[in-house]
Every structure is written in C-alpha cells, then in structure tokens.
Amino acid sequence: MDTFDSYMQQALAQARHAVGWCEPNPRVGCLIVARDGQILGQGHTQPAGQAHAEIMALRDAAAQGRSVAGATAYVTLEPCSHQGRTGPCCDALAAAGIARVVAALPDPNPLVAGQGFARLKAAGVEVVQGPGAAQSRDLNIGFFSRMVRRTPWLRMKIAASLDGKTALDNGASQWITSEAARADGHAWRARAGAVLTGIGTLREDNPRLDVRLAPTGRQPDAVVVDSRLETPPGARIFVPGRTLLIYAAVPDSGRQAALEALGAQVVYLPDPAGKVDLAAMLRDLAQREINEVHVEAGHKLNGSLIREGLVDELLVYLAPKLVGQGRQMAHFGPIAELGDAMAFEFLSSERVGPDLRLVARIPGRDRF
C-alpha cells in the first residue's frame, strides 16, 4: 500500500467511527497530514447539528498546537459547501491554510455536488480525487441512495435454520441463531436510520427493534407496517422520546388517536388493494432523512417487499441446524421457471459464533 492510499485508509477508519452516530449525515473521516508526513489532526462526523469530520480534524490539530498551513487534508467525501446545520467545511479548510484536499468521492447531495471542490479551487487549494472511492461509497450506500434515488437503501435481515426456516409452524422463532449472531445483528441495526417490521411480527414476538447489544450513539426510528392499525397499545415498541412511525391503509380515527396518544405517528399510504403502499412508504422515509432501512419482519412482509422489487440487500444468518417444517424466509411467487428467480450476488460470508453470516446484493442495484 502506498503512502497516498495509507492516509486515505486512516481517514476511512475515522469514517467508520461515525456509524451509528451521525445519521442522517454521511459517515466521513478526515486526516490532516503535514508535508513531512506527520499526522496533524484527525476526526469524523459528529451527531447531526454538530461538527463535520473536517472541523473535528482542524480542532484536533489546534488542540495539539499544530499549524495546518500548507498541509494536505485526506477526506472520504467532498467537503460540504452549503450552510446547513453547520457551516461550509470547504471554507474552513481554505481559511485554515490547507494547501491540498484529497477526497475519495464527490458529494451526491445536490446542495454540494462539486461546489465544494469548486470553492476550494477558487481559494487556491489543490483538489485531487484520490483512492478509497468504493469503500467510502459502500460505507455511505444509504446516503447515496437517498440523494440519488430519493429512497433509502433497504437491507433485509433474516435469521434462519440451514434449511431456510425462520420459525416453527406455530410461530416460535426464539432463538434459531446464537447470541453472537444476535449481537452482530444489533450492530447492523445501529447502521440504520430505521428498523422496520410488520404487524404480524409485532404481535407474535413483541420486539423492541432497538439497539441493545452493540454500541451506538442514537436509536434508529421504529417503523411498523400495519394496514388496519392493529398495533397493541401495550407493545414494547412504544418508547418515550423515540420516533415510531406506523404506516396504515384503512383509516380508524379511534385507534389512530390511541396510538398517537402513546407517541406514535400514523401515516396513511393505501394502495389499490387496501394494503400499505410499500414503495410510497420508502419515499416518505427518504423525505424524513432515513438513509438505511433495516427490515426484521416475517415471511409475508418479506415476500411483499421482495415481490415489489424494494429489497436492495440481504443480511442472512444461518444456524447449523435443521428444522423441517416451518415458516420460510419470504413468501412470494410462485414463479414459472428457475430463470425467473430473483438473483443476488454474495458480497461476503463469515462465521459469527456457530452461525454463518451471508451478505448478498442484487447485481447492479448500487449503480446509481
């Protein structure tokens, strides 16, 4: 690995520290390096409304009494150029005397989209697009999806037996996979802006859909697909101060009032069949600044999301056990020929405790 790439890898390591902390902002890392190779400062994006990675790196250098004049800033995404919750990072870098900015990727946000580079160049700062583009983009796949497609990246998590069963016929599913797999699943929950389930899972498993088994600086929003507003008022998903969105299709003012009194937000998005319009729901979540949706649902909702082509990625934990009869991963189809099967490509496979974690993505789905 050359020095140029090594510095960007360190910036990417900083960016990974922002996972679970900075949403809905992108996960960005910054490393400021002197001409002699000394690392002067580093940092990553803070929670929304607080400092971005570049500002944190400048503050880190200042706290150590180090001047950044003439230095190079390695940033995993184009420095922002607009006044949002914070000021433009490109102006702060230029004002600090940074001589060169090496960025892994342009920012897809229409409010930036090359303007950060342009303002840096106008201020006399050299701009280089460097290594790390693929890693930075994958780290921010949800942010790119929301900015370009206007819909979140949808990742479906499934825990199943080796023969593909997620529960017994009577609905019992706790626990098919190991404690290690459950903890790993919570780390993936922490990546998401929202964790989504259906009314069936809510009634049978009474999940909290929060992050408890992994470190996080914030809890993802909870989302329930509940066409007829059958969410039990005593469900554990009601947590004071946490955003809970219930998407429904059939109006019921009495049930709506009861759920809203508990802190839920009820959103009606019916489709012609009297079910929740799932595609419209994802567009609505994007407008609410949700980058990644993490689905933990049953075979019916899983099947509906797959059938409508809304699933981008699968996160599957397979336990080394056979169940025999039981509920399947997703109910959809039937298809007429094997050639009609929905195809995925494996991104990774890894042992997690006694279980196997598979990550698979629809080919080309991330080309936006």
Secondary structure, 3 states (H helix, E strand, C coil): CCHHHHHHHHHHHHHHCCCCCCCCCCCCEEEEECCCCCEEEEEECCCCCCCCHHHHHHHHHHHCCCCCCCCEEEECCCCCCCCCCCCCHHHHHHHCCCCEEEECCCCCCCCCCCHHHHHHHHCCCEEEECCCHHHHHHHCHHHHHHHHCCCCEEEEEEEEECCCEEECCCCCCCCCCCHHHHHHHHHHHHHCCEEEEEHHHHHHHCCCCCCCCCCCCCCCEEEEECCCCCCCCCCCCCCCCCCEEEEECCCCHHHHHHHHHCCEEEEECECCCCCECHHHHHHHHHHCCCCEEEECCCHHHHHHHHHCCCCCEEEEEEECCCCCCCEECCCCCCCCCHHHCCCCEEEEEEEECCEEEEEEECCCCCCC
